[in-house]
């Protein structure tokens, strides 16, 4: 399992999300290219997921690109939700 942890603490969520998605996509392609059977997850703070990831375009993007997501509590560093695709 490969987990990319993001905080999304930049001023522009869209800019941060676009960079994160691009990085996630590059990792996914690199693992495929190397024929590595490793599952990749994007770890997102629970509050960011609740506040920002309910946007219909973001949800569409997640589904279309089969992004697996883990949400976590920033303070306790505990996993809250595991959302595989």
Secondary structure, 3 states (H helix, E strand, C coil): CEEEEECCCCCCHHHHHHHHHHHHHHHHHHHHHCCCCCCEEEEEEHHHHHHHCCCHHHHHHHHHCCCEEEEEECCCCEEEEEECC
